[in-house]
């Protein structure tokens, strides 16, 4: 990964500031790094009809894909209750993990999480989602 993990986390924290979370009061931000070096930020956007809510990670992916990007290197994710800066590690939900798998190579894509104490935890998508289902599983 060409970008420092702490910088990617900092950008995810910037994105978190725009989260719309009037129901859960848990704000999440994500910063998605493409192989070309571009960053796409996303935040969670809740809805009274909870099924229409969109997570920060998917917001970042969908922004990137809608602008023609489809090659991704890493994502940083941070989340905490509204009014606080840091919480324990905020890992992506199952739907977000599946979206990552659609667009990323599991052994190469890096996921960076804040550890709640100023550090980071890094893993590959393969480590987070072993034996995953993908397009090639359908053939």
Secondary structure per residue as TSV (DSSP state, phi and psi in degrees):
chain	resnum	aa	ss	phi	psi
A	1	X	-	360.0	129.4
A	2	X	-	-77.4	-22.6
A	3	X	S	-99.0	142.2
A	4	X	-	-61.7	136.4
A	5	X	H	-59.0	-40.5
A	6	X	H	-64.5	-35.3
A	7	X	H	-67.9	-40.0
A	8	X	H	-64.3	-39.6
A	9	X	H	-64.1	-41.3
A	10	X	H	-59.2	-41.7
A	11	X	H	-67.6	-35.1
A	12	X	H	-65.0	-37.7
A	13	X	H	-64.7	-38.1
A	14	X	H	-59.5	-45.5
A	15	X	H	-64.3	-35.6
A	16	X	H	-59.0	-29.3
A	17	X	T	-62.3	-21.5
A	18	X	T	-97.5	2.8
A	19	X	-	-60.1	144.5
A	20	X	B	-114.5	100.0
A	21	X	-	-134.7	60.5
A	22	X	T	-72.9	-10.8
A	23	X	T	-103.1	-49.9
A	24	X	T	-86.5	-25.2
A	25	X	-	58.5	27.5
A	26	X	E	-119.4	110.3
A	27	X	E	-98.4	134.8
A	28	X	E	-127.6	141.0
A	29	X	E	-128.9	151.5
A	30	X	E	-139.6	146.7
A	31	X	E	-129.0	118.0
A	32	X	E	-105.7	123.0
A	33	X	E	-99.7	125.1
A	34	X	E	-88.0	163.8
A	35	X	T	-65.4	-22.9
A	36	X	T	-81.8	-3.3
A	37	X	S	96.8	-2.0
A	38	X	-	-78.9	151.6
A	39	X	E	-115.9	133.3
A	40	X	E	-119.2	123.4
A	41	X	E	-100.3	149.6
A	42	X	E	-146.2	157.8
A	43	X	E	-135.7	164.3
A	44	X	-	-76.3	143.3
A	45	X	B	-130.0	105.6
A	46	X	-	-86.0	165.4
A	47	X	-	-145.8	146.2
A	48	X	S	-57.1	-31.3
A	49	X	S	-89.3	94.6
A	50	X	G	-51.7	-31.0
A	51	X	G	-63.6	-20.5
A	52	X	G	-88.7	-0.2
A	53	X	-	-69.4	146.2
A	54	X	B	-124.1	132.1
A	55	X	-	-75.8	160.1
A	56	X	H	-59.3	-42.0
A	57	X	H	-62.9	-46.1
A	58	X	H	-67.5	-35.6
A	59	X	H	-58.4	-46.1
A	60	X	H	-63.8	-45.6
A	61	X	H	-62.2	-45.9
A	62	X	H	-67.1	-35.6
A	63	X	H	-61.3	-47.3
A	64	X	H	-63.4	-48.9
A	65	X	H	-63.4	-39.0
A	66	X	H	-66.7	-16.1
A	67	X	T	-105.6	14.1
A	68	X	T	95.1	0.6
A	69	X	-	-86.0	141.2
A	70	X	-	-151.4	19.2
A	71	X	-	-129.6	112.2
A	72	X	E	-121.2	143.2
A	73	X	E	-104.2	-41.1
A	74	X	E	-163.1	161.8
A	75	X	E	-141.2	140.2
A	76	X	E	-109.6	140.9
A	77	X	E	-133.2	129.7
A	78	X	E	-132.5	144.7
A	79	X	E	-153.3	148.3
A	80	X	E	-164.9	157.4
A	81	X	E	-58.6	146.7
A	82	X	T	-54.2	136.6
A	83	X	T	92.2	-3.9
A	84	X	-	-123.1	158.3
A	85	X	S	-94.6	-31.6
A	86	X	-	-137.8	140.5
A	87	X	-	-130.4	-177.7
A	88	X	S	-64.3	171.8
A	89	X	-	-49.1	133.2
A	90	X	-	-114.0	93.7
A	91	X	-	-84.0	153.3
A	92	X	-	-68.1	147.4
A	93	X	-	-70.4	173.0
A	94	X	H	-62.6	-39.8
A	95	X	H	-64.3	-42.5
A	96	X	H	-65.1	-37.6
A	97	X	H	-61.3	-40.2
A	98	X	H	-67.7	-38.6
A	99	X	H	-63.2	-43.1
A	100	X	H	-58.1	-42.0
A	101	X	H	-65.1	-31.5
A	102	X	H	-62.8	-35.2
A	103	X	H	-111.6	-7.1
A	104	X	S	-127.4	150.9
A	105	X	-	-80.9	120.9
A	106	X	T	-59.5	-33.0
A	107	X	T	-80.2	-15.3
A	108	X	T	-109.7	-27.6
A	109	X	-	-75.5	127.3
A	110	X	E	-102.2	136.1
A	111	X	E	-115.0	124.5
A	112	X	E	-114.8	124.5
A	113	X	E	-119.3	141.9
A	114	X	E	-72.4	141.2
A	115	X	-	-93.8	1.8
A	116	X	S	87.0	-3.7
A	117	X	S	-130.7	23.2
A	118	X	S	90.9	-2.9
A	119	X	-	-107.9	-173.2
A	120	X	E	-130.9	157.1
A	121	X	E	-121.4	128.3
A	122	X	E	-120.3	143.0
A	123	X	E	-153.2	163.2
A	124	X	E	-88.5	162.9
A	125	X	H	-61.7	-34.7
A	126	X	H	-59.3	-40.6
A	127	X	H	-68.9	-35.3
A	128	X	H	-82.3	-29.2
A	129	X	S	-137.1	71.4
A	130	X	T	-69.9	153.3
A	131	X	T	52.3	47.2
A	132	X	-	-75.6	158.4
A	133	X	-	-95.3	131.3
A	134	X	-	-146.0	179.1
A	135	X	G	-52.5	-40.9
A	136	X	G	-67.9	-16.0
A	137	X	G	-71.5	-17.4
A	138	X	G	-89.1	-9.4
A	139	X	-	-84.9	360.0
